[in-house]
Amino acid sequence: NAVGILRDLSERKRAEAALLRKEEELRSVREQLERTAFEVTENIPVGTYTMVLPPGAAMAQIAFMSRRFVELTGLDREETAGNPLQAFACVHPHDYAAWIRLHAQVFAEKSPFFGETRIVVGGEVRWIAAESIPRALPDGSTVWEGVLIDITERKRRERELEEAREALLAAKE
């Protein structure tokens, strides 16, 4: 009978060891996926961000800003993490109130976000487009994961096209 008990224990030990190896493999795969996701996020030509709205809050806070997001906006990660309105510090003064209203509406409705605005970074006025989609979290928070794109060149070309159209119409009169 003692042999049967020893055999049962050794089979159990082998099964536990196999389970530990599988758990370690899963942990390794998860870590590799997280590294890959971070590397992609940090190296694509658009800024990426996450904004989290806790239950009952009116204003979401930026939880993540990629390197490109920081480059585009000139924001400081530490200052922005502690103050939700700091995330809008780079918005052009003439666009600021409308940008805040748009965000407040999106946060209240927990709806997708899309907007274009001017920002001022290092004294230079630039245009950005931001887009994100909300996702509910188990704790009742809502997270928007999004992208920030520099559209300054597109806006410049649109202005040039409009000026050329106006000149053409003026010449016809």
Short mmCIF file of the C-alpha atoms (twelve columns), coordinates in Angstrom:
data_MODEL
# 
_entry.id   MODEL 
# 
loop_
_atom_site.group_PDB 
_atom_site.id 
_atom_site.type_symbol 
_atom_site.label_atom_id 
_atom_site.label_alt_id 
_atom_site.label_comp_id 
_atom_site.label_asym_id 
_atom_site.label_seq_id 
_atom_site.Cartn_x 
_atom_site.Cartn_y 
_atom_site.Cartn_z 
_atom_site.pdbx_PDB_model_num 
ATOM 1   C CA . ASN A 1   0.000   0.000  0.000   1 
ATOM 2   C CA . ALA A 2   2.928   2.312  0.708   1 
ATOM 3   C CA . VAL A 3   4.086   1.832  -2.918  1 
ATOM 4   C CA . GLY A 4   0.702   3.011  -4.184  1 
ATOM 5   C CA . ILE A 5   0.897   6.120  -2.014  1 
ATOM 6   C CA . LEU A 6   4.444   6.885  -3.209  1 
ATOM 7   C CA . ARG A 7   3.377   6.426  -6.827  1 
ATOM 8   C CA . ASP A 8   0.370   8.739  -6.315  1 
ATOM 9   C CA . LEU A 9   2.622   11.372 -4.721  1 
ATOM 10  C CA . SER A 10  5.193   11.200 -7.505  1 
ATOM 11  C CA . GLU A 11  2.464   11.517 -10.170 1 
ATOM 12  C CA . ARG A 12  1.042   14.481 -8.292  1 
ATOM 13  C CA . LYS A 13  4.516   16.094 -8.080  1 
ATOM 14  C CA . ARG A 14  5.024   15.601 -11.853 1 
ATOM 15  C CA . ALA A 15  1.599   17.120 -12.552 1 
ATOM 16  C CA . GLU A 16  2.343   20.101 -10.280 1 
ATOM 17  C CA . ALA A 17  5.733   20.607 -11.954 1 
ATOM 18  C CA . ALA A 18  4.096   20.492 -15.407 1 
ATOM 19  C CA . LEU A 19  1.493   23.015 -14.268 1 
ATOM 20  C CA . LEU A 20  4.220   25.337 -12.946 1 
ATOM 21  C CA . ARG A 21  6.079   25.091 -16.288 1 
ATOM 22  C CA . LYS A 22  2.873   25.983 -18.194 1 
ATOM 23  C CA . GLU A 23  2.210   28.949 -15.884 1 
ATOM 24  C CA . GLU A 24  5.778   30.183 -16.436 1 
ATOM 25  C CA . GLU A 25  5.377   29.811 -20.214 1 
ATOM 26  C CA . LEU A 26  2.120   31.803 -20.088 1 
ATOM 27  C CA . ARG A 27  3.763   34.504 -17.960 1 
ATOM 28  C CA . SER A 28  6.639   34.698 -20.452 1 
ATOM 29  C CA . VAL A 29  4.269   34.953 -23.437 1 
ATOM 30  C CA . ARG A 30  2.215   37.649 -21.656 1 
ATOM 31  C CA . GLU A 31  5.367   39.658 -20.885 1 
ATOM 32  C CA . GLN A 32  6.503   39.376 -24.526 1 
ATOM 33  C CA . LEU A 33  3.090   40.553 -25.760 1 
ATOM 34  C CA . GLU A 34  3.184   43.503 -23.366 1 
ATOM 35  C CA . ARG A 35  6.709   44.438 -24.536 1 
ATOM 36  C CA . THR A 36  5.655   44.195 -28.180 1 
ATOM 37  C CA . ALA A 37  2.528   46.311 -27.608 1 
ATOM 38  C CA . PHE A 38  4.582   48.947 -25.798 1 
ATOM 39  C CA . GLU A 39  7.241   49.009 -28.547 1 
ATOM 40  C CA . VAL A 40  4.583   49.393 -31.261 1 
ATOM 41  C CA . THR A 41  2.831   52.128 -29.280 1 
ATOM 42  C CA . GLU A 42  6.078   54.005 -28.751 1 
ATOM 43  C CA . ASN A 43  7.303   53.733 -32.347 1 
ATOM 44  C CA . ILE A 44  4.318   54.433 -34.583 1 
ATOM 45  C CA . PRO A 45  4.166   57.915 -36.154 1 
ATOM 46  C CA . VAL A 46  1.064   59.012 -34.197 1 
ATOM 47  C CA . GLY A 47  0.697   59.810 -30.529 1 
ATOM 48  C CA . THR A 48  -1.259  57.329 -28.455 1 
ATOM 49  C CA . TYR A 49  -2.987  57.905 -25.157 1 
ATOM 50  C CA . THR A 50  -5.484  56.561 -22.673 1 
ATOM 51  C CA . MET A 51  -7.879  58.669 -20.637 1 
ATOM 52  C CA . VAL A 52  -9.675  57.114 -17.661 1 
ATOM 53  C CA . LEU A 53  -12.919 58.422 -16.202 1 
ATOM 54  C CA . PRO A 54  -13.509 56.992 -12.708 1 
ATOM 55  C CA . PRO A 55  -17.113 56.311 -11.636 1 
ATOM 56  C CA . GLY A 56  -18.851 59.546 -10.658 1 
ATOM 57  C CA . ALA A 57  -16.098 61.819 -12.001 1 
ATOM 58  C CA . ALA A 58  -16.802 64.585 -14.516 1 
ATOM 59  C CA . MET A 59  -13.300 64.795 -16.030 1 
ATOM 60  C CA . ALA A 60  -11.113 61.932 -17.193 1 
ATOM 61  C CA . GLN A 61  -7.405  61.820 -16.461 1 
ATOM 62  C CA . ILE A 62  -4.679  60.858 -18.887 1 
ATOM 63  C CA . ALA A 63  -3.322  57.507 -17.764 1 
ATOM 64  C CA . PHE A 64  -0.838  57.039 -20.619 1 
ATOM 65  C CA . MET A 65  0.886   59.270 -23.160 1 
ATOM 66  C CA . SER A 66  3.247   57.774 -25.717 1 
ATOM 67  C CA . ARG A 67  6.561   59.392 -26.561 1 
ATOM 68  C CA . ARG A 68  5.079   60.786 -29.793 1 
ATOM 69  C CA . PHE A 69  2.074   62.218 -27.893 1 
ATOM 70  C CA . VAL A 70  4.479   64.089 -25.598 1 
ATOM 71  C CA . GLU A 71  6.486   65.325 -28.607 1 
ATOM 72  C CA . LEU A 72  3.349   66.603 -30.370 1 
ATOM 73  C CA . THR A 73  1.846   68.364 -27.358 1 
ATOM 74  C CA . GLY A 74  4.898   69.457 -25.381 1 
ATOM 75  C CA . LEU A 75  3.137   68.245 -22.217 1 
ATOM 76  C CA . ASP A 76  4.971   66.992 -19.148 1 
ATOM 77  C CA . ARG A 77  3.931   63.458 -18.137 1 
ATOM 78  C CA . GLU A 78  4.175   64.034 -14.386 1 
ATOM 79  C CA . GLU A 79  2.278   67.344 -14.371 1 
ATOM 80  C CA . THR A 80  -0.414  65.955 -16.642 1 
ATOM 81  C CA . ALA A 81  -0.920  62.775 -14.604 1 
ATOM 82  C CA . GLY A 82  -1.823  64.763 -11.495 1 
ATOM 83  C CA . ASN A 83  -4.110  67.342 -13.111 1 
ATOM 84  C CA . PRO A 84  -6.698  66.418 -15.757 1 
ATOM 85  C CA . LEU A 85  -6.933  69.976 -17.108 1 
ATOM 86  C CA . GLN A 86  -3.157  70.044 -17.622 1 
ATOM 87  C CA . ALA A 87  -3.769  67.689 -20.560 1 
ATOM 88  C CA . PHE A 88  -5.401  70.637 -22.341 1 
ATOM 89  C CA . ALA A 89  -2.706  73.197 -21.472 1 
ATOM 90  C CA . CYS A 90  -1.328  73.170 -25.016 1 
ATOM 91  C CA . VAL A 91  -4.698  73.913 -26.670 1 
ATOM 92  C CA . HIS A 92  -4.800  77.281 -28.443 1 
ATOM 93  C CA . PRO A 93  -6.524  79.922 -26.250 1 
ATOM 94  C CA . HIS A 94  -9.196  80.569 -28.919 1 
ATOM 95  C CA . ASP A 95  -10.041 76.842 -29.111 1 
ATOM 96  C CA . TYR A 96  -9.738  75.994 -25.407 1 
ATOM 97  C CA . ALA A 97  -13.361 76.456 -24.261 1 
ATOM 98  C CA . ALA A 98  -14.803 74.497 -27.206 1 
ATOM 99  C CA . TRP A 99  -12.246 71.708 -26.691 1 
ATOM 100 C CA . ILE A 100 -13.176 71.430 -22.996 1 
ATOM 101 C CA . ARG A 101 -16.929 71.409 -23.851 1 
ATOM 102 C CA . LEU A 102 -16.402 68.666 -26.432 1 
ATOM 103 C CA . HIS A 103 -14.523 66.512 -23.916 1 
ATOM 104 C CA . ALA A 104 -17.101 67.139 -21.180 1 
ATOM 105 C CA . GLN A 105 -19.888 66.024 -23.528 1 
ATOM 106 C CA . VAL A 106 -17.991 62.889 -24.545 1 
ATOM 107 C CA . PHE A 107 -17.236 62.035 -20.907 1 
ATOM 108 C CA . ALA A 108 -20.871 62.567 -19.873 1 
ATOM 109 C CA . GLU A 109 -22.175 60.416 -22.740 1 
ATOM 110 C CA . LYS A 110 -19.295 57.921 -22.660 1 
ATOM 111 C CA . SER A 111 -19.257 58.217 -26.443 1 
ATOM 112 C CA . PRO A 112 -16.487 57.961 -29.048 1 
ATOM 113 C CA . PHE A 113 -14.352 61.075 -29.405 1 
ATOM 114 C CA . PHE A 114 -13.190 62.874 -32.524 1 
ATOM 115 C CA . GLY A 115 -11.934 66.413 -32.700 1 
ATOM 116 C CA . GLU A 116 -9.506  68.749 -34.408 1 
ATOM 117 C CA . THR A 117 -7.943  71.746 -32.703 1 
ATOM 118 C CA . ARG A 118 -5.004  74.070 -32.727 1 
ATOM 119 C CA . ILE A 119 -2.283  73.685 -30.139 1 
ATOM 120 C CA . VAL A 120 0.621   75.921 -29.210 1 
ATOM 121 C CA . VAL A 121 3.934   74.185 -28.547 1 
ATOM 122 C CA . GLY A 122 7.125   76.167 -28.124 1 
ATOM 123 C CA . GLY A 123 5.402   79.270 -29.490 1 
ATOM 124 C CA . GLU A 124 4.411   77.470 -32.706 1 
ATOM 125 C CA . VAL A 125 0.753   76.948 -33.644 1 
ATOM 126 C CA . ARG A 126 0.042   73.450 -34.941 1 
ATOM 127 C CA . TRP A 127 -3.100  71.451 -35.691 1 
ATOM 128 C CA . ILE A 128 -3.935  68.045 -34.222 1 
ATOM 129 C CA . ALA A 129 -6.714  65.510 -34.655 1 
ATOM 130 C CA . ALA A 130 -7.603  63.253 -31.741 1 
ATOM 131 C CA . GLU A 131 -9.769  60.150 -31.894 1 
ATOM 132 C CA . SER A 132 -10.642 57.564 -29.278 1 
ATOM 133 C CA . ILE A 133 -13.227 54.945 -28.433 1 
ATOM 134 C CA . PRO A 134 -14.574 54.312 -24.923 1 
ATOM 135 C CA . ARG A 135 -14.440 50.964 -23.176 1 
ATOM 136 C CA . ALA A 136 -16.056 50.102 -19.835 1 
ATOM 137 C CA . LEU A 137 -13.771 48.648 -17.167 1 
ATOM 138 C CA . PRO A 138 -14.886 46.123 -14.516 1 
ATOM 139 C CA . ASP A 139 -14.522 48.704 -11.709 1 
ATOM 140 C CA . GLY A 140 -17.078 51.014 -13.363 1 
ATOM 141 C CA . SER A 141 -14.470 53.319 -14.921 1 
ATOM 142 C CA . THR A 142 -14.464 54.159 -18.605 1 
ATOM 143 C CA . VAL A 143 -11.239 54.289 -20.602 1 
ATOM 144 C CA . TRP A 144 -10.735 56.014 -23.959 1 
ATOM 145 C CA . GLU A 145 -7.814  54.625 -25.941 1 
ATOM 146 C CA . GLY A 146 -6.878  56.889 -28.754 1 
ATOM 147 C CA . VAL A 147 -4.515  58.476 -31.212 1 
ATOM 148 C CA . LEU A 148 -3.281  62.000 -31.729 1 
ATOM 149 C CA . ILE A 149 -2.192  63.011 -35.235 1 
ATOM 150 C CA . ASP A 150 -0.381  66.129 -36.430 1 
ATOM 151 C CA . ILE A 151 -2.553  67.534 -39.251 1 
ATOM 152 C CA . THR A 152 -0.788  70.871 -39.578 1 
ATOM 153 C CA . GLU A 153 0.308   70.254 -43.165 1 
ATOM 154 C CA . ARG A 154 -3.184  69.163 -44.208 1 
ATOM 155 C CA . LYS A 155 -4.694  72.310 -42.668 1 
ATOM 156 C CA . ARG A 156 -2.104  74.488 -44.443 1 
ATOM 157 C CA . ARG A 157 -2.965  72.911 -47.804 1 
ATOM 158 C CA . GLU A 158 -6.701  73.297 -47.141 1 
ATOM 159 C CA . ARG A 159 -6.143  77.009 -46.439 1 
ATOM 160 C CA . GLU A 160 -4.069  77.388 -49.635 1 
ATOM 161 C CA . LEU A 161 -6.777  75.636 -51.650 1 
ATOM 162 C CA . GLU A 162 -9.479  77.902 -50.185 1 
ATOM 163 C CA . GLU A 163 -7.388  81.017 -50.941 1 
ATOM 164 C CA . ALA A 164 -6.865  79.834 -54.530 1 
ATOM 165 C CA . ARG A 165 -10.610 79.168 -54.907 1 
ATOM 166 C CA . GLU A 166 -11.425 82.660 -53.574 1 
ATOM 167 C CA . ALA A 167 -8.864  84.227 -55.943 1 
ATOM 168 C CA . LEU A 168 -10.366 82.333 -58.864 1 
ATOM 169 C CA . LEU A 169 -13.882 83.472 -57.953 1 
ATOM 170 C CA . ALA A 170 -12.670 87.089 -57.561 1 
ATOM 171 C CA . ALA A 171 -10.971 86.929 -60.986 1 
ATOM 172 C CA . LYS A 172 -14.237 85.757 -62.606 1 
ATOM 173 C CA . GLU A 173 -16.138 88.815 -61.311 1 
# 
